[in-house]
Amino acid sequence: MATALHAPILDWYAENARDLPWRRPEAGPWAILVSEIMLQQTPVVRVLPVWTEWMERWPTPAALAAEPPGEAVRHWGRLGYPRRALNLHACARAVTSEHGGRVPQGYEELRRLPGVGDYTAAAVASFAFGRSHAVLDTNVRRVLARAVRGEEYPPKATTAAERKLAESLLPALDAPRWAVAVMELGALVCTARAPRCADCPVAASCAWRLAGRPAYDGPERRGQTYAGTDRQCRGRLLAVLREAHGAVPKAALDVVWDDAVQRERALDGLIADGLAQVLPDGAYRLPA
């Protein structure tokens, strides 16, 4: 099965890969690490302008480490899940203080950086340093579930069986290119809701397609809601703090959300997560 998948997918990638700045030869390990953390649960089109600004402002880990964490939160903008900004800032400080300002090459060293999980460590080790790892993001897992296992969607959480399958499919040469090719296929063709099987380079051998594209029969997959949630409330509060460039009186936060109970809960959550600070006079600011 591996050899039947390798050539078609790699050839497809050679013709269809998007020209993304973190994939270019000149992109260094720091640029790749930043991109991987930004791309978690966030589409490329939203990441591109923020990543570009970050790399212009903070081209090295040391440059970001020298700034207060609130600046990372400020320039994260509206990418969502802003704790990732704090993780990146903590990564920058760890890389600067513990690794001489150079992103470590090994999976285990990467895994020990703040906020870096299995996927990110494998991705950076592969794409920045040419290591051979199973890189299992949502797109890769979906492609393998369909093409090999004959299932519409993978399990909610990565399983040992998925990891074993992905490792068995790694080519002896150029495993990083294989990883990004499968990822791109999932992002552009083998999408979650409307897969374009007619454009897929492995449609003829895809186990899911050959089985008649059976519908997913696992636990219900619910889309994430946003309107009216604590996440939306937190986002509005954080937007006020980002735009202020200084302390914000409580009254300026009170006006952005009508439900006082939900607003206070969201504000407490921002403080608990380290995304905001309350000052002795009752004003609020980004973390210093």
Secondary structure, 3 states (H helix, E strand, C coil): CHHHHHHHHHHHHHHHCCCCHHHCCCCCHHHHHHHHHHCCCCCHHHHHHHHHHHHHHCCCHHHHHCCCHHHHHHHHCCCCCCHHHHHHHHHHHHHHHHCCCCCCCCHHHHHCCCCCCHHHHHHHHHHHHCCCCCCCCHHHHHHHHHHCCCCCCCCCCCCHHHHHHHHHCCCCCCHHHHHHHHHHHHHHCCCCCCCCHHHCCCHHHCHHHHCCCCCCCCCCCCCCCCCCCHHHHHHHHHHHHHHHCCCECHHHHHCCCCCHHHHHHHHHHHHHCCCCEECCCCCEECCC
